[in-house]
Amino acid sequence: MILSDLVERFGHHPLGIGQEIGRMVTTPGLDNPPLNITEKELTRGLRYVAVEAPSGIRGRMGVLGPLVEQAEAAIVVKNADYAFGCSGCARANIQLIYMLRRKKIPTLEIEYPKTREEAKVMVKRVVDFLRGLGGTNG
Amino acid sequence: MARIAQISCGTEWSGIQDLLEKAANMVGAELFFPEVDLESIDKAVEEVGVNAQSPNLRLMTARAKAVVDGAPAEAVLLLTCFRCAEGVITKHAIRRYLQEKTKIPLVMYSFTEKPKLGELLIRLEALVTLAEKKALLARERQEGITLGIDSGSSTTKAVVMMDNEIIGTGWTPTTTVLDSAEKVKREALEQAKLNGRDIEGIGVTGYGRFLLKEKMSVDLVQEELTVVSKGTAFLANRQRGEAMVIDIGGLDNKVMTLLNGVPDNFTMGGVCAGSSGRFLELAAARLGVDVPTLGKLALRGDPERVKMDSYCAIFGIQDLVSGLASGVSKEDVAAAACRSVARQVFETQLQEIDLRQPIIEVGGTSLVDGLVKEMGEILNADIVVPRFPQFGGAVGAALLVSGVV
């Protein structure tokens, strides 16, 4: 949430798993709780990973792959806390980071902070990165 | 002897390395592991871009970079364990990397502890062909009078060609390999108004090719991946540029990407009746029609009216039967059968390979209109079905053999 807020504050549009899942669970007409992942998402995931990848990866990629396609810049937070927004799958993360690297878009890779001081450094690096991208408040 | 770089993870621990080497020897190839320095591994991982955690997958990535940097490989065999998530992600990243950086033919395979020797052999044989027979595969024009025989698992096909034209064809369900081959040869010769002495060269392909080599006087024996590619490029008049070939056969299926008529990547389905013509045969029998009629019925049906929970030839057919029992029409069931096969091919085959235009469908199932329509809808593309699509392998064999006699 903090990252999304920062991205917006610097004039950019955040693409995050939280918003995407929020959209999925509130879309009328779908009924496959809790995430409303259907065969459609798993088939869409095949655009990004082969069929022999486990279904959980294909389902994740069906939701997250299109976000990578839309992305014009990326912030990768490594070794994040359990509560920090992520897909919960280290293998899906490998694929996502691979796709981001292939896109050759501006990418900031940072470690998840463990102390207040590290958090300040992280926020500063994110702010510098976002400023470097331009945008309405950059 | 063709030198094939083995870029793999898990073959030794799965106990299949010996089998791999035996299979390579059987097709006249030698496997080798490209050498790498331990210090170079992290740099290779960085360059390829996929940051696998398993050290062996990282080593595999470095071996791929060694090939790009000049390790003496004429072809690449890319292998990971079946169902390894990190393996499949890494393997496909390496495939893209090698295809972007080199023109070396490669083939991928996901193995279990008991890989089928036949599946390994056909891949390795195709790799050897691509590596060693470049001049032969460059042939685009058939010359003289030649016969091509495609001894398939379900049907046997033959064509006689004369000076770049098809002048006779023969087709029969495969019973015994030799009898079926002799039968289609006779038919094709009769249609061409020729006799056996007029034939200057015979090329054979398909499952029964090795038996035909022993029993008939043949001049070229070639696996079907390269032969069908050449035949399809000829039939579709696509000898230059890129193309993609989908061949859904009686018991398996093949997908090849072509550059100038020569495959530069391919994937083969295992023996799964759900993604083959066999599923359509079963569905047609249940509807009391033949397969071409099922294809025509499918054009008028709505596949959404039949709930399919499985693509399997057993459980999927049960779904079709349940659909009939609930009152949906024959047309809807036929459409659902075609969609089921198209989706199964899409999900098991087409994700391993880059989609290229034009997409050309061959093989007997390309005559099933409903299947071609469903495949086009799934791929969001117009599918090209050339003339004589069921004879792609036989035409390729007749074309190629004219280059060796």
Interface residues (C-beta under 8 A of the other chain):
Chain A: T43 L46 V49 A50 V51 E52 A53 P54 I57 A90 R91 I94 Q95 I97 Y98 R101 R102
Chain B: G49 V50 N51 A52 Q53 F82 R83 A85 E86 V88 I89 H92 A93 S110 F346 E347 T348 Q351 E352
